[in-house]
Amino acid sequence: MSRASAALLLGASSMFATMYSTQAILPEISSDLDVSAAVAGLTVSVVVLAVALGGWVHGPLSDRIGRRRVMVASAGLLVVPTALLGLSAGIVMLIALRIVQGLLMPGLLVVAVPYITERFSGAVQGRAMGAYTSSLVLGGFVGRVGTGLITEWTNWRLALSLLALPAALGALAMWRWLPADAVTPSPSPLSRAVHEHLHNGRLLLNAACAGLTFFGFVGVFTYATFRLTDPPINLTLGEAGLVYGVWLVGLLVTPITGLAGRVGPQRVVPWLLLLSITGALLTLADSLPLIVLGLAAMALAMFTVVPACQLLIPRLARHHRGTATSLHLTVYYAAGGLGGYLPGFALDRGWGTLVAVCVASIGGGLAASLGLRATLAR
């Protein structure tokens, strides 16, 4: 692996570690700050929604000034709010800092997608996207499992602030080693490009597929800690945090995305969504092994659906691909933000109700994927 690739993967993993860093420790935050589970869940959903909003700044900006400049600047700035999380006096300050984090993250999460697709092609592009996604998986694992263990040993404030260290290392590595990209002026203005993207039915179907799937995934994973620590499972917070180690199945996505790059992502995605639905249903069992298996199935499906849908963007958008990616990820992260909040109300009626809501959403993603496959087959 080249230093440039290592820098991009380190930057991506360290940034993504901060995204869901509160997810595994929601019960502790809820108890310490004396707020409900749904309000504590806002520390996840506001980040995702802020990513959706911030993408409309970072994506178009990268079309104008270059991908590398945007990625390096946003990664460096992210260190500041991350380090300050431990000083949060209450839930309002914690949520405010999480919003700032979310607004900065698209500088890499959105911009890295066109950066990769413009530098690679064919099956190599699929493998590169898979490696990028695997780095996000590793970051998510550290952000969840690491914060859970550190919180059990010390406290949640220190656990969150320590994530500033890998974020700083990632930003430094990208600044030193990531090569600049060439900026190609587009023949059409940004406003026209946005208008065209908003009227691109295939692009919107692709975004809907990813977004609806992400809603169900985030809904299950955000509140899984409550399922695991409540009767009859009765795990400790640290043990429940270890369950998020199922994220490591995402390291297997590279060969699957390579396959998707060869045969067409639209042919692979429906099968992955069926796997996700099966995984969600398995979490209904009062058996820890079956719950872990279900979460692992959902993680594997989600982490392969994400790059598969992103691989389709260059095929669906002929120009302003940074902006097209912003639109795609706006839908994706907005749905994920709602998935971190709305299912919390369903949890009041039991885990089965929450799973029903999430399965219905993933089913909507399946319908969108089948519709997209039909249009691409014409």
C-alpha positions as a Markdown table, in Angstrom:
| # | Residue | x | y | z |
|---|---|---|---|---|
| 1 | Met | 0.0 | 0.0 | 0.0 |
| 2 | Ser | 1.4 | 3.4 | -0.9 |
| 3 | Arg | 1.8 | 6.2 | 1.6 |
| 4 | Ala | -1.0 | 8.2 | -0.1 |
| 5 | Ser | -3.4 | 5.2 | 0.2 |
| 6 | Ala | -2.4 | 4.7 | 3.8 |
| 7 | Ala | -2.9 | 8.4 | 4.6 |
| 8 | Leu | -6.4 | 8.3 | 3.1 |
| 9 | Leu | -7.4 | 5.2 | 4.9 |
| 10 | Leu | -6.0 | 6.5 | 8.2 |
| 11 | Gly | -7.8 | 9.8 | 7.8 |
| 12 | Ala | -11.1 | 8.1 | 6.9 |
| 13 | Ser | -11.0 | 5.6 | 9.8 |
| 14 | Ser | -10.0 | 8.2 | 12.4 |
| 15 | Met | -12.8 | 10.5 | 11.2 |
| 16 | Phe | -15.4 | 7.8 | 11.2 |
| 17 | Ala | -14.4 | 6.7 | 14.7 |
| 18 | Thr | -15.9 | 10.0 | 16.0 |
| 19 | Met | -19.2 | 9.7 | 14.1 |
| 20 | Tyr | -20.8 | 7.0 | 16.2 |
| 21 | Ser | -18.6 | 7.3 | 19.3 |
| 22 | Thr | -21.6 | 7.9 | 21.6 |
| 23 | Gln | -23.6 | 5.0 | 20.3 |
| 24 | Ala | -22.2 | 2.2 | 22.6 |
| 25 | Ile | -22.3 | 4.5 | 25.7 |
| 26 | Leu | -25.8 | 5.9 | 25.3 |
| 27 | Pro | -27.1 | 4.4 | 28.6 |
| 28 | Glu | -24.2 | 6.0 | 30.5 |
| 29 | Ile | -24.8 | 9.4 | 28.9 |
| 30 | Ser | -28.5 | 9.1 | 29.5 |
| 31 | Ser | -27.9 | 8.3 | 33.2 |
| 32 | Asp | -25.1 | 10.8 | 33.8 |
| 33 | Leu | -26.9 | 13.8 | 32.1 |
| 34 | Asp | -30.3 | 12.7 | 33.3 |
| 35 | Val | -32.0 | 12.6 | 29.9 |
| 36 | Ser | -34.2 | 10.0 | 28.1 |
| 37 | Ala | -32.9 | 7.4 | 25.7 |
| 38 | Ala | -34.3 | 9.3 | 22.7 |
| 39 | Val | -32.6 | 12.5 | 23.8 |
| 40 | Ala | -29.3 | 10.7 | 24.3 |
| 41 | Gly | -29.8 | 9.2 | 20.9 |
| 42 | Leu | -29.7 | 12.8 | 19.5 |
| 43 | Thr | -25.9 | 12.7 | 20.0 |
| 44 | Val | -25.9 | 10.2 | 17.2 |
| 45 | Ser | -28.7 | 11.5 | 14.9 |
| 46 | Val | -27.6 | 15.2 | 15.0 |
| 47 | Val | -24.1 | 14.2 | 13.7 |
| 48 | Val | -25.6 | 12.2 | 10.8 |
| 49 | Leu | -28.0 | 15.1 | 9.9 |
| 50 | Ala | -25.2 | 17.6 | 10.1 |
| 51 | Val | -23.2 | 15.4 | 7.7 |
| 52 | Ala | -26.1 | 15.5 | 5.3 |
| 53 | Leu | -26.2 | 19.3 | 5.5 |
| 54 | Gly | -22.4 | 19.8 | 5.4 |
| 55 | Gly | -22.1 | 17.7 | 2.3 |
| 56 | Trp | -23.7 | 20.5 | 0.3 |
| 57 | Val | -20.7 | 22.7 | 1.2 |
| 58 | His | -17.9 | 20.2 | 0.9 |
| 59 | Gly | -19.0 | 18.4 | -2.2 |
| 60 | Pro | -19.5 | 21.4 | -4.5 |
| 61 | Leu | -16.4 | 23.1 | -3.0 |
| 62 | Ser | -14.3 | 20.1 | -3.9 |
| 63 | Asp | -15.6 | 20.4 | -7.5 |
| 64 | Arg | -14.2 | 23.9 | -7.5 |
| 65 | Ile | -10.9 | 23.8 | -5.6 |
| 66 | Gly | -9.9 | 20.2 | -5.6 |
| 67 | Arg | -10.7 | 17.1 | -3.4 |
| 68 | Arg | -7.4 | 17.1 | -1.5 |
| 69 | Arg | -7.6 | 20.6 | -0.1 |
| 70 | Val | -11.1 | 20.0 | 1.2 |
| 71 | Met | -10.3 | 16.7 | 2.8 |
| 72 | Val | -7.1 | 17.9 | 4.6 |
| 73 | Ala | -8.7 | 21.1 | 5.9 |
| 74 | Ser | -11.8 | 19.4 | 7.3 |
| 75 | Ala | -9.8 | 16.6 | 8.9 |
| 76 | Gly | -7.6 | 19.1 | 10.7 |
| 77 | Leu | -10.5 | 21.2 | 12.0 |
| 78 | Leu | -12.3 | 18.2 | 13.3 |
| 79 | Val | -9.7 | 17.7 | 16.0 |
| 80 | Val | -11.0 | 20.8 | 17.9 |
| 81 | Pro | -14.6 | 19.9 | 18.7 |
| 82 | Thr | -13.6 | 16.3 | 19.3 |
| 83 | Ala | -11.1 | 17.3 | 22.0 |
| 84 | Leu | -13.7 | 19.6 | 23.6 |
| 85 | Leu | -16.4 | 16.8 | 24.0 |
| 86 | Gly | -15.1 | 15.9 | 27.4 |
| 87 | Leu | -15.8 | 19.4 | 28.7 |
| 88 | Ser | -19.5 | 19.3 | 27.9 |
| 89 | Ala | -21.4 | 20.8 | 30.8 |
| 90 | Gly | -24.7 | 19.2 | 29.8 |
| 91 | Ile | -26.6 | 17.6 | 26.9 |
| 92 | Val | -27.0 | 20.9 | 25.0 |
| 93 | Met | -23.3 | 21.5 | 24.8 |
| 94 | Leu | -22.6 | 17.9 | 23.9 |
| 95 | Ile | -25.1 | 18.0 | 21.1 |
| 96 | Ala | -23.7 | 21.4 | 19.9 |
| 97 | Leu | -20.2 | 20.0 | 19.6 |
| 98 | Arg | -21.5 | 16.9 | 17.9 |
| 99 | Ile | -23.2 | 19.1 | 15.3 |
| 100 | Val | -19.9 | 20.9 | 14.6 |
| 101 | Gln | -18.2 | 17.5 | 14.2 |
| 102 | Gly | -20.9 | 16.4 | 11.7 |
| 103 | Leu | -20.6 | 19.6 | 9.7 |
| 104 | Leu | -16.9 | 18.9 | 9.2 |
| 105 | Met | -17.0 | 15.2 | 8.4 |
| 106 | Pro | -18.3 | 15.5 | 4.8 |
| 107 | Gly | -15.0 | 17.0 | 3.9 |
| 108 | Leu | -13.8 | 13.4 | 3.8 |
| 109 | Leu | -16.9 | 11.2 | 3.9 |
| 110 | Val | -18.4 | 12.9 | 0.9 |
| 111 | Val | -15.3 | 14.0 | -1.0 |
| 112 | Ala | -13.4 | 10.8 | -0.8 |
| 113 | Val | -16.0 | 9.0 | -2.9 |
| 114 | Pro | -15.4 | 11.0 | -6.1 |
| 115 | Tyr | -11.7 | 11.2 | -5.3 |
| 116 | Ile | -11.5 | 7.4 | -5.4 |
| 117 | Thr | -13.8 | 6.9 | -8.4 |
| 118 | Glu | -11.9 | 9.5 | -10.4 |
| 119 | Arg | -8.5 | 7.8 | -9.7 |
| 120 | Phe | -9.5 | 4.2 | -10.4 |
| 121 | Ser | -11.7 | 2.3 | -12.8 |
| 122 | Gly | -13.2 | -1.1 | -13.3 |
| 123 | Ala | -12.6 | -3.9 | -10.8 |
| 124 | Val | -9.7 | -1.9 | -9.3 |
| 125 | Gln | -12.2 | 0.9 | -8.5 |
| 126 | Gly | -14.4 | -1.6 | -6.7 |
| 127 | Arg | -11.5 | -2.9 | -4.6 |
| 128 | Ala | -10.4 | 0.6 | -3.8 |
| 129 | Met | -13.9 | 1.6 | -2.7 |
| 130 | Gly | -14.0 | -1.6 | -0.6 |
| 131 | Ala | -10.7 | -0.8 | 1.0 |
| 132 | Tyr | -12.0 | 2.7 | 1.8 |
| 133 | Thr | -15.2 | 1.2 | 3.3 |
| 134 | Ser | -13.1 | -1.2 | 5.3 |
| 135 | Ser | -11.2 | 1.7 | 6.8 |
| 136 | Leu | -14.5 | 3.2 | 7.9 |
| 137 | Val | -15.5 | -0.1 | 9.4 |
| 138 | Leu | -12.3 | -0.2 | 11.4 |
| 139 | Gly | -12.9 | 3.4 | 12.6 |
| 140 | Gly | -16.4 | 2.5 | 13.6 |
| 141 | Phe | -15.1 | -0.4 | 15.5 |
| 142 | Val | -12.7 | 1.7 | 17.4 |
| 143 | Gly | -15.2 | 4.4 | 18.0 |
| 144 | Arg | -17.8 | 2.0 | 19.4 |
| 145 | Val | -15.8 | -0.7 | 21.2 |
| 146 | Gly | -13.0 | 1.6 | 22.4 |
| 147 | Thr | -15.4 | 4.2 | 23.9 |
| 148 | Gly | -17.4 | 1.4 | 25.6 |
| 149 | Leu | -14.3 | -0.1 | 27.2 |
| 150 | Ile | -12.7 | 3.2 | 28.2 |
| 151 | Thr | -16.0 | 4.4 | 29.7 |
| 152 | Glu | -16.2 | 1.3 | 31.8 |
| 153 | Trp | -12.7 | 1.8 | 33.0 |
| 154 | Thr | -12.8 | 5.6 | 33.5 |
| 155 | Asn | -15.7 | 7.8 | 32.2 |
| 156 | Trp | -17.4 | 8.7 | 28.9 |
| 157 | Arg | -16.0 | 12.2 | 28.8 |
| 158 | Leu | -12.4 | 11.0 | 28.5 |
| 159 | Ala | -13.4 | 8.2 | 26.1 |
| 160 | Leu | -14.8 | 10.8 | 23.7 |
| 161 | Ser | -12.0 | 13.3 | 23.9 |
| 162 | Leu | -9.3 | 10.7 | 23.3 |
| 163 | Leu | -10.6 | 10.3 | 19.8 |
| 164 | Ala | -8.9 | 13.6 | 19.0 |
| 165 | Leu | -5.5 | 11.9 | 18.9 |
| 166 | Pro | -6.1 | 9.5 | 15.9 |
| 167 | Ala | -8.0 | 12.4 | 14.2 |
| 168 | Ala | -4.9 | 14.6 | 14.5 |
| 169 | Leu | -2.7 | 11.8 | 13.1 |
| 170 | Gly | -5.0 | 11.2 | 10.2 |
| 171 | Ala | -5.1 | 14.9 | 9.3 |
| 172 | Leu | -1.3 | 15.1 | 9.5 |
| 173 | Ala | -0.8 | 12.0 | 7.3 |
| 174 | Met | -3.2 | 13.3 | 4.6 |
| 175 | Trp | -1.4 | 16.7 | 4.6 |
| 176 | Arg | 2.0 | 15.1 | 4.2 |
| 177 | Trp | 1.2 | 12.3 | 1.7 |
| 178 | Leu | -2.1 | 12.7 | -0.1 |
| 179 | Pro | -1.4 | 13.9 | -3.7 |
| 180 | Ala | -3.3 | 16.8 | -5.1 |
| 181 | Asp | -6.0 | 16.1 | -7.7 |
| 182 | Ala | -6.5 | 18.1 | -11.0 |
| 183 | Val | -9.5 | 20.4 | -11.0 |
| 184 | Thr | -11.5 | 20.0 | -14.2 |
| 185 | Pro | -13.9 | 23.0 | -14.9 |
| 186 | Ser | -17.4 | 21.9 | -15.6 |
| 187 | Pro | -19.2 | 23.3 | -18.6 |
| 188 | Ser | -22.5 | 23.8 | -16.7 |
| 189 | Pro | -23.0 | 26.0 | -13.6 |
| 190 | Leu | -23.6 | 24.5 | -10.2 |
| 191 | Ser | -27.3 | 25.5 | -10.0 |
| 192 | Arg | -28.0 | 23.8 | -13.3 |
| 193 | Ala | -26.1 | 20.7 | -12.2 |
| 194 | Val | -28.1 | 20.5 | -8.9 |
| 195 | His | -31.4 | 20.9 | -10.9 |
| 196 | Glu | -30.4 | 18.1 | -13.2 |
| 197 | His | -29.4 | 15.8 | -10.3 |
| 198 | Leu | -32.7 | 16.5 | -8.6 |
| 199 | His | -34.5 | 15.4 | -11.7 |
| 200 | Asn | -32.4 | 12.3 | -12.2 |
| 201 | Gly | -34.7 | 9.5 | -11.3 |
| 202 | Arg | -32.1 | 6.8 | -11.2 |
| 203 | Leu | -29.8 | 8.9 | -9.0 |
| 204 | Leu | -32.7 | 9.5 | -6.6 |
| 205 | Leu | -33.6 | 5.8 | -6.6 |
| 206 | Asn | -30.0 | 4.9 | -5.7 |
| 207 | Ala | -30.0 | 7.4 | -2.9 |
| 208 | Ala | -33.4 | 6.2 | -1.6 |
| 209 | Cys | -32.1 | 2.6 | -1.5 |
| 210 | Ala | -29.0 | 3.6 | 0.5 |
| 211 | Gly | -31.0 | 5.9 | 2.8 |
| 212 | Leu | -33.8 | 3.6 | 3.7 |
| 213 | Thr | -31.4 | 0.8 | 4.4 |
| 214 | Phe | -29.3 | 3.1 | 6.5 |
| 215 | Phe | -32.3 | 4.2 | 8.6 |
| 216 | Gly | -33.1 | 0.6 | 9.5 |
| 217 | Phe | -29.4 | -0.2 | 10.2 |
| 218 | Val | -28.8 | 2.8 | 12.5 |
| 219 | Gly | -32.1 | 2.2 | 14.3 |
| 220 | Val | -31.2 | -1.3 | 15.3 |
| 221 | Phe | -27.5 | -0.5 | 16.1 |
| 222 | Thr | -28.2 | 2.7 | 18.0 |
| 223 | Tyr | -30.6 | 1.1 | 20.5 |
| 224 | Ala | -29.0 | -2.4 | 20.5 |
| 225 | Thr | -27.1 | -1.5 | 23.7 |
| 226 | Phe | -30.5 | -1.3 | 25.5 |
| 227 | Arg | -31.5 | -4.7 | 24.2 |
| 228 | Leu | -28.2 | -6.2 | 25.3 |
| 229 | Thr | -28.1 | -4.7 | 28.8 |
| 230 | Asp | -31.7 | -5.3 | 29.6 |
| 231 | Pro | -33.2 | -8.7 | 30.7 |
| 232 | Pro | -33.0 | -11.4 | 29.6 |
| 233 | Ile | -29.5 | -10.7 | 28.1 |
| 234 | Asn | -28.2 | -8.6 | 31.0 |
| 235 | Leu | -24.7 | -7.7 | 29.7 |
| 236 | Thr | -22.6 | -5.0 | 31.3 |
| 237 | Leu | -22.0 | -1.8 | 29.3 |
| 238 | Gly | -18.4 | -2.9 | 28.5 |
| 239 | Glu | -19.6 | -6.4 | 27.4 |
| 240 | Ala | -22.3 | -4.8 | 25.2 |
| 241 | Gly | -19.6 | -2.5 | 23.7 |
| 242 | Leu | -17.7 | -5.6 | 22.7 |
| 243 | Val | -20.7 | -6.9 | 20.8 |
| 244 | Tyr | -20.1 | -4.0 | 18.4 |
| 245 | Gly | -17.0 | -5.9 | 17.4 |
| 246 | Val | -19.4 | -7.4 | 14.8 |
| 247 | Trp | -18.4 | -4.3 | 12.8 |
| 248 | Leu | -15.2 | -6.1 | 11.9 |
| 249 | Val | -17.1 | -8.3 | 9.4 |
| 250 | Gly | -17.1 | -5.1 | 7.3 |
| 251 | Leu | -13.4 | -5.8 | 6.6 |
| 252 | Leu | -14.7 | -8.6 | 4.3 |
| 253 | Val | -16.4 | -6.1 | 1.9 |
| 254 | Thr | -13.4 | -5.6 | -0.4 |
| 255 | Pro | -13.9 | -8.8 | -2.4 |
| 256 | Ile | -17.7 | -8.3 | -2.5 |
| 257 | Thr | -17.3 | -4.7 | -3.9 |
| 258 | Gly | -14.8 | -6.0 | -6.3 |
| 259 | Leu | -17.4 | -8.5 | -7.5 |
| 260 | Ala | -20.0 | -5.7 | -7.7 |
| 261 | Gly | -17.6 | -3.7 | -9.8 |
| 262 | Arg | -17.5 | -6.5 | -12.3 |
| 263 | Val | -21.1 | -7.7 | -12.5 |
| 264 | Gly | -22.9 | -4.5 | -11.6 |
| 265 | Pro | -23.7 | -3.2 | -8.2 |
| 266 | Gln | -27.5 | -3.1 | -9.0 |
| 267 | Arg | -27.4 | -6.9 | -9.3 |
| 268 | Val | -25.7 | -7.5 | -5.9 |
| 269 | Val | -27.6 | -5.0 | -3.7 |
| 270 | Pro | -31.0 | -6.7 | -3.5 |
| 271 | Trp | -29.5 | -9.9 | -2.1 |
| 272 | Leu | -27.6 | -7.8 | 0.5 |
| 273 | Leu | -30.8 | -6.2 | 1.6 |
| 274 | Leu | -32.5 | -9.6 | 2.1 |
| 275 | Leu | -29.5 | -10.5 | 4.3 |
| 276 | Ser | -30.0 | -7.3 | 6.3 |
| 277 | Ile | -33.7 | -8.0 | 6.9 |
| 278 | Thr | -32.9 | -11.5 | 8.0 |
| 279 | Gly | -30.3 | -10.1 | 10.5 |
| 280 | Ala | -32.8 | -7.7 | 12.0 |
| 281 | Leu | -35.3 | -10.4 | 12.6 |
| 282 | Leu | -32.7 | -12.6 | 14.3 |
| 283 | Thr | -32.3 | -9.9 | 17.0 |
| 284 | Leu | -35.8 | -10.7 | 18.2 |
| 285 | Ala | -34.5 | -14.0 | 19.7 |
| 286 | Asp | -33.8 | -14.1 | 23.4 |
| 287 | Ser | -30.4 | -15.6 | 22.6 |
| 288 | Leu | -27.1 | -13.7 | 22.7 |
| 289 | Pro | -25.5 | -15.8 | 19.9 |
| 290 | Leu | -28.4 | -15.2 | 17.6 |
| 291 | Ile | -28.5 | -11.5 | 18.3 |
| 292 | Val | -24.8 | -11.2 | 17.6 |
| 293 | Leu | -25.3 | -13.2 | 14.4 |
| 294 | Gly | -28.1 | -10.9 | 13.4 |
| 295 | Leu | -26.1 | -7.8 | 14.0 |
| 296 | Ala | -23.2 | -9.2 | 12.1 |
| 297 | Ala | -25.4 | -10.0 | 9.1 |
| 298 | Met | -26.8 | -6.4 | 9.2 |
| 299 | Ala | -23.3 | -5.0 | 9.4 |
| 300 | Leu | -21.9 | -7.0 | 6.5 |
| 301 | Ala | -25.0 | -6.1 | 4.4 |
| 302 | Met | -24.8 | -2.4 | 5.2 |
| 303 | Phe | -21.1 | -2.1 | 4.7 |
| 304 | Thr | -21.4 | -3.6 | 1.2 |
| 305 | Val | -24.5 | -1.8 | 0.2 |
| 306 | Val | -22.8 | 1.6 | 0.9 |
| 307 | Pro | -19.9 | 1.2 | -1.5 |
| 308 | Ala | -22.0 | -0.6 | -4.1 |
| 309 | Cys | -24.5 | 2.3 | -4.3 |
| 310 | Gln | -21.6 | 4.8 | -4.4 |
| 311 | Leu | -20.0 | 2.9 | -7.3 |
| 312 | Leu | -23.2 | 3.6 | -9.3 |
| 313 | Ile | -22.9 | 7.4 | -8.9 |
| 314 | Pro | -20.4 | 8.0 | -11.7 |
| 315 | Arg | -22.6 | 5.9 | -14.0 |
| 316 | Leu | -25.7 | 7.8 | -13.0 |
| 317 | Ala | -24.2 | 11.3 | -13.1 |
| 318 | Arg | -22.0 | 12.5 | -16.0 |
| 319 | His | -20.7 | 15.7 | -14.4 |
| 320 | His | -20.5 | 17.5 | -11.1 |
| 321 | Arg | -19.9 | 14.2 | -9.4 |
| 322 | Gly | -18.9 | 15.8 | -6.1 |
| 323 | Thr | -22.3 | 17.5 | -6.1 |
| 324 | Ala | -24.0 | 14.3 | -7.1 |
| 325 | Thr | -22.3 | 12.5 | -4.2 |
| 326 | Ser | -23.5 | 15.3 | -1.9 |
| 327 | Leu | -27.1 | 14.7 | -3.0 |
| 328 | His | -26.7 | 11.0 | -2.5 |
| 329 | Leu | -25.1 | 11.3 | 0.9 |
| 330 | Thr | -27.6 | 14.0 | 2.0 |
| 331 | Val | -30.4 | 11.5 | 1.5 |
| 332 | Tyr | -28.3 | 8.7 | 3.1 |
| 333 | Tyr | -27.3 | 10.6 | 6.2 |
| 334 | Ala | -30.6 | 12.4 | 6.7 |
| 335 | Ala | -32.3 | 9.0 | 6.8 |
| 336 | Gly | -29.6 | 7.7 | 9.1 |
| 337 | Gly | -30.1 | 10.7 | 11.4 |
| 338 | Leu | -33.8 | 10.0 | 11.7 |
| 339 | Gly | -32.9 | 6.3 | 12.2 |
| 340 | Gly | -30.9 | 7.3 | 15.3 |
| 341 | Tyr | -33.9 | 9.2 | 16.8 |
| 342 | Leu | -37.3 | 8.0 | 15.7 |
| 343 | Pro | -36.9 | 4.3 | 16.5 |
| 344 | Gly | -36.2 | 5.4 | 20.1 |
| 345 | Phe | -39.9 | 6.1 | 20.5 |
| 346 | Ala | -40.8 | 2.6 | 19.1 |
| 347 | Leu | -38.5 | 1.1 | 21.8 |
| 348 | Asp | -40.9 | 2.3 | 24.4 |
| 349 | Arg | -43.3 | -0.4 | 23.1 |
| 350 | Gly | -40.7 | -3.1 | 23.1 |
| 351 | Trp | -37.8 | -4.3 | 20.9 |
| 352 | Gly | -40.2 | -6.1 | 18.5 |
| 353 | Thr | -41.8 | -2.8 | 17.6 |
| 354 | Leu | -38.5 | -1.2 | 16.9 |
| 355 | Val | -37.4 | -4.1 | 14.7 |
| 356 | Ala | -40.7 | -3.9 | 12.8 |
| 357 | Val | -40.1 | -0.2 | 12.0 |
| 358 | Cys | -36.5 | -0.9 | 10.9 |
| 359 | Val | -37.4 | -3.9 | 8.8 |
| 360 | Ala | -40.1 | -1.9 | 7.0 |
| 361 | Ser | -37.5 | 0.8 | 6.1 |
| 362 | Ile | -35.0 | -1.8 | 4.8 |
| 363 | Gly | -37.9 | -3.3 | 2.8 |
| 364 | Gly | -38.4 | 0.1 | 1.2 |
| 365 | Gly | -34.7 | 0.1 | 0.3 |
| 366 | Leu | -35.1 | -3.3 | -1.3 |
| 367 | Ala | -38.0 | -2.0 | -3.4 |
| 368 | Ala | -35.9 | 1.0 | -4.5 |
| 369 | Ser | -33.0 | -1.3 | -5.5 |
| 370 | Leu | -35.3 | -3.5 | -7.6 |
| 371 | Gly | -36.7 | -0.4 | -9.3 |
| 372 | Leu | -33.2 | 0.8 | -10.1 |
| 373 | Arg | -32.1 | -2.5 | -11.4 |
| 374 | Ala | -35.1 | -2.6 | -13.7 |
| 375 | Thr | -34.4 | 0.8 | -15.1 |
| 376 | Leu | -30.7 | 0.0 | -15.7 |
| 377 | Ala | -31.6 | -3.2 | -17.5 |
| 378 | Arg | -33.5 | -1.2 | -20.2 |
